[in-house]
Amino acid sequence: MLSYVASKLLESLALIVGVLVLVFFLVRLTGDPVALMVPKDAPQEQRETFARMMGLDQPLPVQFAQYLADVARGDLGDSLRQRRPTLDIIRERLWPTVQLALGALAFAMTIAIPLGLAAGLNPDGWIDRIARTVGLAGQTIPNYWLGMLLIVFFAVELRWLPAFGRDTAASLVLPAVSLGFAGLGQLVRLTRSTVLDVRRSDYLRTARSKGVHATGLAWRHVLPNVAVPLISVLGIQFTYLLGGSVYIESVFAWPGLGTLLEGAIRDTDFPLVQAITVFIAFIAISVHLLTDLLYGWVDPRLRVA
Amino acid sequence: MLKNGLLTMVASLVLAAHFAFAQEDVLVVTLSSDPTSLYMPRAADRTAGNASWSLYDTLVWLNEEGELVPQLATDWQISDDGLTYTFTLRQGVTFHNGEPFTADDVIATWEYGGDDSNDYPGYYTVATSVEAIDDFTVRITTAEPNAIFLTTMAKNWAIIPGDYMREVGIDAFATAPVGTGPFQFVSRTPGERIVMEANPNYWDSELPYLDGVEYRVISDPSTRVAAIQTGAVHIANRLTPELAESLEGEDGVDVLTYLNDRVYYVAFKNIGAGVGTPLEDARVRQALNYGVDRFGIIEAIFSGYANPAPGFVVEGNLGYDEAAMAPFAYDPERARALLAEAGYPDGFDIQMGCPADGYVNINEVCQAVAQSLGAIGVNVDVDFQTTNTYWSEPQYAVTGPMFVDSWSSEVGEALPRLQGALIPGNYYTTWEDSELEALINQIDVTVDRDERAALYQEMHERMRNEPPFIYLYQPVIFEAVASNVQGYRPLAAEEYFLRSVRLAD
């Protein structure tokens, strides 16, 4: 078990370093902060002073080594624009994003799980047809487009819900639905196919041949076996929602990490873009690590792998 | 527990609705991005300056007509050599924190503004000294005569309370900014909103008319439109022409259009890649100006919402004269004749750089320019480059003998773009013309506005006969404003100016 944990930890560390390398160099392809932050008519000296102050005059490898050393010490750097620690800025914007992801997940689960169960228990019935359509729609409709559509219909035409912002509980509804819709599609399909798999399994055939009633079969045998893969998918869904809310936050002017990242990219605020990306990657990798470890704990067969 | 939560939710909804009705005179306006700072010297992006200006005053203000008018200075004198400005300060003005406004605060504004960590220290360090003659008289000195010094002050020197700044420092100041302006800072939720309330002790006791202002950050333009359609905001800025058109006929919403003080142009080079090309002949450069169908470009790409640019001095600028400054006509015949006269009857091949996606519709504009010029025999190879490489090197080193760019001005005259694009040695200068250079330098040190206006007209003539650019267009800006908003006039530099705005019932 110990070597299993060690290998998983090492894997995660390698992943994080990989993310750091990618983020650092990709961000530098997007623009030159000196050209964008210094006024167009500024003299050459001001450009140089600025580059020096921000450490941008150093060769890239030196900048990267410095960056790695800082990250190792838990320092993700200061924002170029706001001139304060990026982690402080991230902390201010974290909760709205978590809230939105939770809302999206809650929405997806409440609809997807009952729908997927019903569909799996009655394959090819009319509920199944609805479930398959929803599953397909969730995977194919771009969420920002859905967001705009919902705004036009529920905010502008019907005036039922606010079009943007994070003012009241009602503000959460439209962004959570738009963000959660893709996850909903995936969850419906997963629940449905898991139910179908379980129904085809040997133990269920045994139970059925023993004469267990259909309802009892569903509740006592199918549900518990569907729950296991579902829980692991929910964890992954959640990290996906945390990182994937950039468009939705922008469409709904939701003050979370997504709009923060959007602004940081527009302002070519390198340290901030890096910090947000690394931060989200860190959460995602941690959740995966935890899932892996939990699996190893639950299923001894995996420990040797 | 759940029931309690629901009750609180309902209660907060009701409360929110109640407040929405109680505070009738709070104007809600959109910002297209979250301001980086509310301290002016760090408010490099326009959005930040836009929100910040409600908090501050300056010594002199540049009003909607482009005139300098008294604000915290009641009067000022400029020495004959144009180097020394003596300001008489307004008495009895207090900052939002109760600190009285005196000469010391002007000194602090200058000292802290010139800090190296700021975006624009140069706007402050242009003054070499700021001295207090007495509590209400300040003398400011510049090293050289500077035509737009007062305008620079008007656009940047937001007066801050010296004692408070010295106590807390720039970083803390930026999170709880204090000025003498018509509105005072209440709170800021990052990425979401900035709340300000009326300054009850404003020195102009008539103003402001509003009880407060709220800035809402909405980065997506179609969401800004939805926000004004649902009545959640009173002013939605930076709309695209399509979105503005979609608001036509909408009840309770008016669409405002005004010209942006920004000129799009194709620059010629007579240094770097431009040496030895046909562009060195003035007749060729005139031919290219006649050969570009700027009117067609405006119709086709901007649905008519842009003005053809007559030169670098445009409508609203000091020295602009509509009668004398017509844009080049679209005249391919004349263009061909001029080319033939210059010895290029069959035209020539040339490369033109284009900042891919660097501006609204710029890719289409570059292609349309190339197409227009193709019709007079000038085959333009459009060199699309990412804005990263395009703007990070001195422009003469980047692309072919011509390149597309634009330049705005916030000071009500063309000087910044003239200096930036025509003074040798500057990053974006690719055309060297000693006569133009001398004229620009003369404008720069001419403090008298009328004399300067005359110089701009002379400049325009030269830039038309010996064009360093193909002048393209000046974009139009769209804003949606709720019909009950009164007294709102946007400035050409896309700034909100809210002190004299009212909300009708």
Interface residues (C-beta under 8 A of the other chain):
Chain A: L29 T30 G31 D32 V34 A35 L36 M37 V38 P39 K40 D41 A42 P43 Q44 Q46 R47 T49 M53 R81 Q82 R83 R84 I89 E92 R93 P96 M148 I151 V152 A155 V156 R159 P162 A163 F164 G165 R166 D167 T168 A169 A170 S250 V251 F252 A253 P255 G256 T259 L260 E262 G263 R266 D267
Chain B: M9 S12 L13 A16 S33 D34 T36 S37 R42 A44 D45 D116 S117 D119 Y120 P121 G122 D171 T189 P190 G191 E192 R193 R216 V217 I218 S219 D220 S222 T223 A226 A227 Q229 T230 A232 T387 N388 W391 S392 W407 P416 Q419 G420 N426 Y427 Y428
